[in-house]
Amino acid sequence: MQQQNRSLPSLHHIGMTSYHFEETVKFYEEGLGFTIKHIWGRDKRVYMMDMGDGSCIEVFEGGEEDTPALGRWLHVALRTDDIEASYRRAIAAGGKPKLAPTFADILEAKPKPVYMYFAYVIGFDGEEIEFIQEVEEAP
């Protein structure tokens, strides 16, 4: 079996907006067997739901029932151990910068705070790609 290269990105999460938030969370829990990893949000709820392998679906409460983008993925987030290198590599390959690596602490997250670095690039077809490097504590 080939050893995973931890310096290359792997799937962290896929984000989506849900108008039918309660039903969507229930569907992912009961229908797909996902578990809730984190909950946060101030005005609207956000649930990070683990697919069982550490990869997640991030469900944002909101939208309007007939919104064309509703239920479609907002972004794909890739897990990395070196956010600076991943971001630079994507830009060097032609990705457009959207947000340089930035630290975030989501202190209201349950069951415990989330500390991470994140960055965004835009691919050639307009797709948003987020890089995530989770850390144990604030720098």
C-alpha positions, 0 to 999 in steps of 0.5 A: 500500500502506498504511503500518503504524501501529507504535504499534498492536499486531501479533501477536508470538506465540501460546503453547501447552503441549505434552505431546508436546514433541519431536514438536510442535517437529518438526511446526512445523519440518518440517511448517510450516517454522517456525524456532527463534528462542529456546530457554530454560527451567529446569525445562521447555523453552520454544521460541519458533518463528518463523512466517517473518514475525517472529510466533511460536508459543511452545511450553512443554514440559509438561502431561499427555497427557489434559489438556483444555487441552493443545494449546490456545492459552495466550495471544495476544501482541501486538508493540508499540513502546509497551507503556505506551500499549497496556496503558492503551488495553486497560484503558480499553476494558474489559480487566481488568488481569492484569500491568502492564508489567514488564521481563524479561531471559531471559539463558539464551535461545539464541542470545542473551539476550532483553530485553523488557517484557511485560504481560497483560490479560484480555478479555471472554471470559476470553482472555489477551492479552499485550503484548510490547515487545522491546528491545536491552538491559537498561534 
